[in-house]
Amino acid sequence: MYRLGYNTNGFAHHKLEDALPIIAGLGYQSVAITLDHYSLNPFDKNLHRQMGEIRHWLETLNLKCVIETGARFLLDSRWKHQPTLLSPNEWERNYRLEFLTRAVWIAEALGADCVSFWSGTPADRDPPDEHWQRLIDGCRRLCDIADRHNVDLAFEPEPGMLVDTTGKYESLAGKVDHPRFGLTLDVGHVHCMGEPMVETILTHAGSLRNVHIADMRQGVHDHLMFGEGEIDFPPVLHALEQSRYSGGVHVELSRHSHDAVTVARKSIAFLTEARFKLELPN
């Protein structure tokens, strides 16, 4: 059975050590920790001490975790989500890889299920084949690093990025060809990109390492509160049960941090109710 969880990017105005007991207290069993300036910043000189403290909190609260790497301005204060593994300069790609490497260290220290990451958006006009080769090379290098630390990776297709669908993830996974390379499936992204929801979940059951969940409208990449979009959630949860997925299903509502506690409370109530609405087959 999967575990309901919450992404700390939805608690952007809370200290991580304050957000964790709130999330656990609301009944969540997992937490997606988005590394950021004030949330286990991988470049902080006090990181070692912070990792020990957060591991203690996770164990005390009986929370599982994944490590998320989608901080908007951690690497570049002026350019959102840059640099990436697609960047034109080798030093920029190495900077992103260094960040992801440190995320692997943190995942190992916390006993996390995986490190979740994405491709990014091309920042130059080089041919698509060049962008793909940069991404493949970076993913292969990261897989080797993750394997040495016994950490799994979960790649997330993201609307607007080079890899935006599960089909493109499959193409990438075939090129990377590493057992550590799995999938972060964002339920909203699947709907946004017009992919068949239940079929997509069941098709990728063997690759699932991490799941994000929020409501969304087709063609519009905007994470919405449950009930404000178009997704029918009981079949989604049923498909996850059918797939025998046992990891975290993490609510991702980063733009709702101004009302984090209320939103997190309403979200778990909605998803818990949706579980009871499952129409199981005869």
Secondary structure, 3 states (H helix, E strand, C coil): CCEEEEEHHHHCCCCHHHHHHHHHHCCCCEEEEECECCECCCCCCCHHHHHHHHHHHHHHHCCEEEEECCCCCCCCCCCCCCCCCCCCCHHHHHHHHHHHHHHHHHHHHHCCCCEEECCCCCCCCCCHHHHHHHHHHHHHHHHHHHHHCCCCEEECCCCCCCCCCHHHHHHHHHHHCCCCEEEEEEHHHHHHCCCCHHHHHHHCHHHEEEEEECEEECCEEEEECCCCCCCCHHHHHHHHHHCCCCCEEEECCHHHHHHHHHHHHHHHHHHHHHHHCCCCCC
